[in-house]
Amino acid sequence: MGIEQLSCPACGATFEMGLPRDVTVQSVTTEDREEPDDDRVKVRPNACPNGHECYVMFRF
């Protein structure tokens, strides 16, 4: 597992998230996302240091 540096879409603050090594981050948004039908795409919630909840979508 690797650590990705991501930016909060609400305030721009940087936060870290542990993700599998060979994934591509597709989006980081404050809008709630449903799990896609594609088994290679996942959505996980996280929060920035300022408390903004966000959703990270990534592809294997």
Phi, psi and omega in degrees: 000140179246163179256124178257139173267120182238160179248135178292129179289343181274318186232351179085359179295146178272138174220161182252149177215133175281124180226154174305149188298322187258042178253160174242122177287124182264326179198155171228119185219160176270351180277132179302134181242137173280156174295129179292163177287339181283122181293344181270357181243132180232154175234130179228138177281155175202181177214147178277171180299340179269004175088006177284123177284136178219166183236128183253123177254130180220157182241137176281000000 
